[in-house]
């Protein structure tokens, strides 16, 4: 035994005697390599085979058409999603629930319709607003309900049937939208900041007989002369301008038009206990305007409320269960409510009891870092313009070699199927990050939309990969169009793949939502064969205006069964 110890002691002494700087470097290299192998061998966020075949194709295809593709959650043989599956109190858990409408979404907000079993919440959703640098203001749900009732009853008493909402993202916008469902008028959502002549043309085009607009944004005399069917106007006034009299009617209009001010209506009638009606009558639809740019011609599309709720329900279930919107989320709609994708996601957030932050400067191309400077969002929806601006500004700030190396390391991690997380290495050498919110890094989900046919900036798979690193958030990239509520298709939030040789400037758009199905019809230039599916994109389903829409865009179904531009 003593001899063995002497031999061991001699071996260690010999090793230490010959130890030098080279053996030290070699030892550290071996330990670092083994550590990197262990660090880099974690499992992917989802199984790669789930990304290899994403949408489900029908077994038979018709001549001159591709197969019909659906989301995996509504396979062929099962009905498409048609609503929210609302279960009123006392309904058995095994029941399918009803499709619901906007009234049911608001009843979920107030807590009248409870959350599903297992979900946690304080009882109601939370709605807050941001006004510039003034900070965040939280609103009581009961006060919002009262405003919905007062505005809705005011318009109902004046016989309004088609009410144009010409507002930026605001609390009054949502109140007017829900008031239409409870009081039986059709909201017409007009994109904000239109030239006065264009606004008059849109009012005439949509047949509006009432208007809700910001005080000072519309010349009353011009509107009353150009839109002769307009009979009632409600002004919304910022707090800094409420000392002025906005209810005055210019000379020449006389008694042709009734003018009221939103906050004055609320002040006058808040002593009356206003309750929302519970009539079972089917509520009217909602009108959207699809416009290439402010001042341009607009396509008018009216969705029934069932089509909207089908889109809302499909957007909720399009996310994996662990990442769905919930009561602990802070949701920032940084795009405009007049875009159905942003509005449906906002309704989904309200239905899930998330805290919704309303920012009036929201819209295409808004600077996300400025829009979120006084809040800490966990989920945000932005336009492609905003995402492209965020990508370019953050990429320009990446100048040092260490930042580029850190970016390369996290890109490799994404390629391996894992979203990068904070580690000792990333804290030591961090890549460039976008400063979003008061708590950078808290953002977990970013929804980005491509507006088909409106020349929005393309986002490649490489751009989306960079944005995941810059924001530390998972990204859903959606294809939206005029005649489909919500979206046509949306990428899997676990799909981090980068295309080495992209065929188009746009990344793919994932699989169709569970409320629609898609197919491709042959065109003179493109033809579907047994080897490839290409042609004009056709969408059918419960969220499509008219039931079916020919989008007039050439598309392809890739080998992984995801939708992409051809």
N, C-alpha and C positions, 0 to 999 in steps of 0.2 A: 504493500500500500504506500509506504514511504517512497519507494522507487518511482511509483506512478506519479506521485505529487511532485517529485524532483524533476521528472521528465516534463510535466506540464508547466512547471515554473521555468524550466529552461526554454521551452518553446515560446512562452509569453515574453520572456526576457529577450530572446532572439528577435521576436517580432517587433518589440518596442525599440530595440537597438537599431534596427534598420528602418524605422519609421521616419519619413521626411515629408516635405510639402507635397510631393507627388502622390504618395500613398494617402495623404489626407484628402486631396482633391478626388482621387479615385474612390475612396470610401464615401465621400459626400455625393459623388455622382451616382454610385450604386444605390444608396439610400434614397436619393431624390428620384431616380428612375422607378424604383419599386413603389415609392409613394405616389408618383404620377400615374402608374399603372392601376393602383388601387383607386385613386381619385377619379380616373377617367373610365372606369369600368362599371359605373352605375347603370341601372336599367333605364331604358327610355320611358318617357311619360306615358306612352301608349304603345301597344304592340305594333310593330311595323306592318304586319299583315292587314291590320285594320285600315291602314293608309294605302295599301296596295290595291284594294278594291273597295271604293268608298260608296258610291251610289249603287242601287240595285236596278238591274236592267230587266225588262220583261222578256219572257222566253220566246215571244213571237214578235216580229216587226212587219209592218205593212209595206207594200211596194212603194218605192221612192221616199221612204221614211226610215229613220233610225228606230231602234228600240225605244221604249218609253222608260225613262229613268225616274226613280223615286228615292226619297231619303230612307235609310235603313230602318228608322223607327216606324214607318208606315209602308211595309212591303206590299207587293202586288197581292191582291186578294183581300186586303184590308182597306177600310175606308180612309180617305185622307182626313187630316185633322180639320175640324170645322169650327172650333171655338175654344173656350177656356176651361171647359169641364167644371163649371161652377157648382158647388154643393152648398145650398143654403143650410142654415143651422138645423140640426136634427136629421139631415139626410144621411142614410147609411153610407159607410165608407166604400162599400162594394158597388154603389150605383155609379153610372157613367157620368152623371152631372149634366148640366145644360150648357149650351154654347155661350149664352150670356151676351151682353152688350156693354156700352159705356156706363150705363147705370150700375151694372154689377161691379165694374172696376171701381167706381167711386164708393159703392157700399163695402167693398173690400178695404178701401182706404180708411173709411170711418170705423172699421171693425165690425160692422153689421153682419158681414159675411166673414167668418173666421178663416185663418190660414189653414193649410193642410196639416194633418196630424204630424207631429214631429218638428214643425217649424216654430221658431221662437220669435216673439215680437212683443213690443210694449202695448199692443192693442190697436194702434193706428199707424199709418204711414206718416212720414214727416216731409214737409215741403218748405224749402227755404229760398230766398231770393238774394241776389248780389247786385248792389248798385254801385258800380265803379269802385272807388276806394273806401266807401262807407262801411264796408264789412258785410256780414251775413245777417239777414233778418229771418227769424223762424216764425211761421204762421200757424196758428191753431187751426186744426181741421174743422172744428165747429164754426169758426169764423169764415172759413172758406166755403163751407156748406151754406152758410147764411148768404154769402155773396152770390153763390150759384142760384139760390132761390130768388133773391131780390132781382137780379138781372134777368133771369128767365121769366119771372112773372111780369116784369115791366114790358118785355118784348112780346110776351103772349097777349097781354092786355091791348097792345097796339096792333094785333093781327099780323105780326111778322111771321113769315114762313121761310124766307131765305135770307140769312143774316151773314153778311160779309165780315170777316174778322181780319182787319188790316193792322196787325200789331207785331212788334218784335217778340221774341220769347219772353213771356211774362206770366204772372199769376192770373191776370185778367184773361189772357188767351186761354188757359186751361179752364177757367171758370165758364167762359162763354161756350167752349166746346162741350163741357158736361151739361151746361144749361140746355143746349140744343137737344140732348138725349132725353132730359127730364120734361121739357116743356114743348116738345114737338115741332121745333124748327130745324132747318138744314143749315149747319155752319158751312160757310164758304171760306176756305183758307187761302188768302191772297198773300203772296210773298211781299215782304216789306221793302220800303225805299223805292217804290215805283215812281216814274214821272207822272205828274198829275193827269196828263192826257191819257196815258196808258191805264192808270187806275180807273178813270171814267169808262174807258172801253171795256175793262174787265168787269166792272159792275154791271154794265149793260149786257155783256156776253153771258154772264152767269145769272142774270135776272134777279139780282139782289134787291130786296125791298127794305132792308135795314143795314146799318153799318156800325161797327165798333172800331174806333180808331184812336190813335194818340192825338190829344189836343194840339193843334198847330201843324200837324203833318198833312192836313187835307184842306184845301180852300173850299169852304162850304158853298160859296156862290157858284163856283165852277162845277162842283159835283152835283148840286141840285139842278142845274140847267142841263148838264150832260146826261145824268142818270135820272130821268123823270119818274121812274118807278120807285125811287128811294123815298121813304116816308118817315123814317126814324133814324136818329143817330145818337150813339152814346160815346162821349169823349172819356178817355182815361187820361188822368193828369198826374204828373210827377209831384212829389211832396213840395218841391221848391217852387212850383208854379200854382199852388192851390189858392193863393191869395187873390188870384184874378178871377173875373166872372167869365166862365166859358159857356154858360147856357144862353148867352145872348144870340138872337137870330138876326143875321144881316138884313138890311132893308131890301125889299123886292121879293124875298122868299115868303114873308108873311106866315100864314098858318099852314103852308104846304108841308112843312117838315117839323117834326117834334124833336127837340134837342134836349138831351139830358147829360149829366156828368156822373160818372161811375161812383166816385167817392161820396158825392152828395146824395145819390140814391141810397147808398149804404147807410149814411148818417141819418137820413130821414126815416128809414124803415127798420133800423136795427133793433128798435124797441119792440117791434112786432116779432113774435116768435115764428120765424120763417122755417117751414119744413118742406122737404122735397116731396113732390107727389109720388104716389105708388101705383099709378095707373099701369095696367098690363099692356097698354097699346104698344104696337111695334114702333120703335123710334125711327125717325128719318135717317138718311145716310149723311155722309160727310163729303164735301166737294174739295178736291185738290186741283191745283193748277201746276202743270209741268212746263217750266219755262227755261229756255237755254240761258238767258241772261236777263237782268233787270231791264225792263222796257221793251223786250221782245214779245213776239206772239206767244200765247200760252195755250196749251192743250188742256181742256177741261175733262176731268175724270171724277165720277161720283161713285164712291164705295158705300155699299150698305154696311150697317154696323156689324153684321155677321161676318162680312169679309174682313173688316178690321180686327175683330176679335179672333178670327182664324189666324191672321198674321201674328197677332200678339201672342197667342198660345203657342204657335210654331216657333217664334223667336225664343220663348222661355225654354221650351224643351230641346232647342237646337244645341244648347250647352250641356256638357256632361254634368251629371247630378252634383258632383262635388264643387262645380264652379258656377252654378246657377245664381241668379240674382237673389239676394236675401236681405233680411232686416238689418244686417250689419254693414251693408254696402252704402257708400255715398256715390250717387249717380249724377254725372254732369252731362247734360245734353249740350254739346258745344256746336251742334248744327241746328238749323232752323226747324221749328215745329211744322212748318208748311211742307217739309219733306216727310213722306209717310214712314220711311225707315226710322228716322229719328223720333217721330211721334209715337210709333208703335213700340219702340224700345223704351220710351219714357213711360208709356202706359204699362208696359211689362214691369218696369221698376216700381211703379205705384202699386200694381197688383201684388208684387212680391214684398211690399212694405219696406222697400229701400228708401233711404233719404234722398230726395230729389232736389238738386240745387239748380235754380233757374237763373241763367245769366243772360241779360238783355243783349249783350254784344255777340251772342252766338250766331254763326252763319258760315257759309263757305269761305275758306281762306282765313278764318280768325286765328290769331296767335294763341295756341293752347297754353303756353306758359303764362301769358297775361290773363287769359280767361280763368285760369285756376290759381291765381296768385294768392287769393285770400281763403282758399278752401283746400281740403285734402281728399280729392276724389279717389275712389277705388275702381270705378268703372266710368268710362267716358265714350261718347259716340261723336265722331268727327267726320267731316267731309274729306274727300280725297285731296282737295286743295290744302286743307289744314295739315293732313298727314305729310304731304309732299313738302310743305314749308318747314314743318318740324324736322323732317329728315335732312333737308338741305342745310338748315342753320346749324344743326348739331354736327353734321358731317364736316362742315367748314371749321368747326372749333376743334376738330381732331387734328392736332399738328405734331405732337411729340411722337417719337418712335416707340416709347413705352406704351402710350395709349393705343397706338396701332397694333402693337403686339398683343395687348390685352383684348382688343377687339377681335383679333384673329383667334385667340384662344377660345373666346365665348362663341365665335362663329362655328368653330369645330364642335363645341358642345351642342349647339343647336342642330348641326348636321347629324350628330349622334342621337338626336331625338330628345334632348333634355333642355329645359329652360334654365339658363344660368342663374345661380343663386349666389348670395354673398358668402364668400369664403375668405380665409386668411390671404390667399393669393390676390383676389379681386380687391380686397381692402388695401393691400400693399401696392398693387399696380392696377388701378381701376380704369376701364375704358371710358370714353366720353359718355356722359349721361345728360338727358334732357331734364331740366328742373321743372317738374310739373307738380304744382300744389305746394302747400306749406310743409308737407312731409314727403319729399322726393323719394320715390321707390315704393310708395304705398299703392300706386295704380296697379291693378292686377288684370284688367280687361280693357281692351281698346277696340271699339267697333268702327270700321272704316267702310265707306260706301262708294262704289263706282256708279255714277248716274249714266246709264246707257243712252248714247246719242247726244250727250250735252258737252262733249269735248272736255271732260274732266281730266286732270293730269294722270297718266298711267302710273301704276305702282307695280314694279317687278317683284319677283320672289326675293331678289337680293335686297331691294328697298325694305320689304317687310321684315326680312331677317335683321337688317340694321336697326329698324324701329323697335324690334323686340329687345335688342341690346340697349338701345338708348333709353327706353322707357321701363325696362325690366317687367314688361307686361305681355300677356298673351294677346294675339290679335286675330280678329275675325274680319275677313275682307269679303264684302257682299256686293252682288250685282243687283242694282235696283232699276226700275223702269216705271213708266207712267201708269200703266194699266194693271200693275200688280202691287197690292198693298204690302208694306213691309219690304220684302226682298224676294228675288227669284231664287237665288242660291247664296250660300255663305260657307266660308271655309271652316274646316275643323280647327279648333283653337290649339290642337296638339300637332298640327301639320306645320313643322318648321323647315321643311325641305327647300333647298335652293336649286333652281334649274341651272345647269352648267351652260346649256345652249338654248336659251328661251326662244320659242318660235314667234312670240309677240312681245310687245312692250309691257303688257299687263300680266300679272300673275293669274293663275287659275282662280275660279270662284267656288271651289268646293262642290258640295252636293245641293240639290234643291231642298227647300224647307219642306217640312212634313205636311204642309197644306197645299202643295202644288206638285205637279209632275211635268217633266219636260221631254221634248223630242225634237229632232231636226228633220226638216223637209228639204228635199233636193232642190237645188237652184240650177240655172244654166251653167254656172261655173263650178259648183260643188255637188258631189254625189256621195251618198252613203253606200259603202260596200261591206263585205264581210270582214275586211281588214280595218276599216276606219269609218267613223261616224262624223259626217260634216254636212252642214246645210243651214237653212234659216231656222233660228230658234223660235219654238212655239211653246207657250206655257198654258197649262190648263189647271184648274183647281178651285178651291173654295175661297181663295183670296184674290182671284182674278176678276176684274170688272168685265161683265159679260160672259164669264165662264171660260173664255179662251182668248189668248192674245198672240198675234203674230208680231214679233218684235222688230222684224226688218233688219236684223243683224246676223251676220254669218258667225257661226260658232262651231265648236267641235267638242266631242267627248273624248278625253284622253284615255290612255291605256289604264290609268288608275281610276277611271270612271268619275272624273271631276270635269266640270264645265269650264270651258275657256273660249276666248275669242279665236276665230280661225285666222 
